Amino acid sequence: MFEVTGESMAAYVAEIVFRLNGPNVTAAGIDAGSVYSTKEVRATPDGAGAFSKNLIATSGMHFEAWYEVGLVWNEGEAPFWDFGIKIQVPAGGPHNIADLIKAGVGAAGNQLLVWVSEIEPTSPAKGQWWFKPSTNDLYRWE
């Protein structure tokens, strides 16, 4: 039998990190020809978990682009990276990160994310996973 458990991370401090999947160039619009690197963009949530960060829209980039989203935990022996979700950012923000994570990269939604809730998610993306703890049921939308 295999069981996964973990301690609460509520007492820890994390930075949210956004990293473009590769160098890219804006294809059109006012910023046409602008070059973007993979330099990390970091955000530190406030006490209520809120944060705001301006990211360049990946929808206007020449090559297929997305941000890898991670959490860097700065507590304990050494910082470590957690998560590894991919998001694409459409033009015309602001956008809620939960919506971007749900959309993921590609038409199948974010395959790296499993929603854990007693209540079924509203408007799940195709391929999205949902785990219902009270019944131990795992669902996937096709």
C-alpha positions in Angstrom: 0.0 0.0 0.0 1.3 3.5 -0.9 0.1 6.6 0.8 1.0 10.2 0.2 0.8 12.6 3.0 2.4 15.9 3.9 2.6 18.6 6.5 0.8 21.9 6.1 2.8 24.6 4.3 0.8 27.4 5.8 3.6 28.6 8.1 6.2 28.7 5.2 7.0 31.7 3.0 7.1 31.1 -0.8 7.8 33.2 -3.8 5.8 32.6 -7.0 8.2 32.3 -9.9 7.3 32.7 -13.6 9.9 31.6 -16.2 9.3 31.9 -20.0 9.9 28.5 -21.7 12.5 30.0 -24.0 13.8 33.3 -25.5 11.1 34.8 -27.7 10.2 37.8 -29.9 6.9 39.7 -30.0 5.5 39.1 -33.5 3.0 42.0 -33.9 1.6 45.1 -32.3 3.2 48.1 -30.6 6.0 45.9 -29.1 6.7 44.0 -32.4 10.3 42.9 -32.5 10.8 43.1 -28.7 13.1 40.3 -27.4 12.3 38.4 -24.2 14.6 36.2 -22.2 13.9 33.4 -19.7 14.8 35.6 -16.7 12.6 34.7 -13.8 9.8 37.1 -12.7 9.1 36.7 -9.0 6.2 37.7 -6.8 5.8 37.4 -3.1 2.2 37.1 -1.9 1.0 39.3 0.9 -0.4 37.9 4.2 -3.7 37.1 2.5 -2.1 35.3 -0.4 -2.7 38.1 -2.9 -0.1 39.2 -5.5 0.1 41.0 -8.8 2.7 40.8 -11.5 2.8 42.1 -15.1 3.7 39.3 -17.5 4.1 39.7 -21.3 1.3 38.1 -23.2 2.5 34.9 -24.7 -0.3 35.0 -27.4 1.6 37.7 -29.3 5.0 35.9 -29.3 6.5 34.6 -32.5 7.4 31.1 -31.2 5.0 29.0 -29.1 5.4 30.3 -25.6 4.4 29.6 -22.0 5.5 30.4 -18.5 6.5 27.7 -16.2 5.0 28.6 -12.8 6.7 27.4 -9.6 7.0 28.1 -5.9 10.3 28.6 -4.3 10.2 27.8 -0.7 12.8 29.7 1.3 12.5 27.9 4.6 14.5 25.0 5.9 17.9 23.8 4.8 17.9 25.2 1.3 15.4 26.8 -1.2 13.6 24.3 -3.3 11.3 24.5 -6.4 7.8 23.1 -6.2 4.9 22.9 -8.7 6.0 23.0 -12.4 2.6 24.2 -13.9 2.6 25.8 -17.4 0.4 28.7 -18.3 -0.1 30.8 -21.4 -1.0 34.5 -21.0 -3.5 36.0 -23.4 -3.4 39.7 -24.3 -5.7 42.2 -22.5 -5.2 41.5 -18.8 -5.5 41.5 -16.0 -6.1 37.8 -15.6 -6.7 35.6 -12.6 -3.9 33.0 -12.2 -6.4 30.3 -11.3 -8.1 30.8 -14.7 -4.7 30.6 -16.5 -3.7 27.5 -14.6 -7.0 25.8 -15.4 -6.5 26.6 -19.1 -3.0 25.3 -19.1 -1.0 24.9 -22.3 -2.8 23.5 -25.3 -6.4 22.4 -25.9 -6.3 19.6 -23.3 -6.0 21.9 -20.3 -3.3 21.6 -17.7 -2.4 17.9 -17.3 -0.1 18.6 -14.3 -3.0 19.8 -12.1 -5.5 17.8 -10.1 -8.3 19.8 -8.4 -9.0 18.4 -4.9 -12.4 19.4 -3.7 -15.7 17.9 -2.5 -17.5 20.1 -5.0 -17.2 19.5 -8.8 -15.2 22.3 -10.5 -17.3 24.6 -12.7 -16.4 24.5 -16.4 -13.5 22.1 -16.3 -11.2 22.0 -19.3 -11.0 18.9 -21.4 -8.5 16.5 -19.9 -8.8 18.1 -16.4 -8.6 15.9 -13.3 -10.7 16.2 -10.2 -10.3 14.2 -7.0 -13.2 14.0 -4.5 -11.6 13.1 -1.1 -14.7 11.8 0.7 -15.2 9.1 -1.9 -11.6 8.7 -3.1 -12.9 9.0 -6.7 -10.8 10.5 -9.4 -12.5 12.0 -12.5 -11.2 13.2 -15.8 -13.3 15.3 -18.3 -13.1 14.1 -21.9 
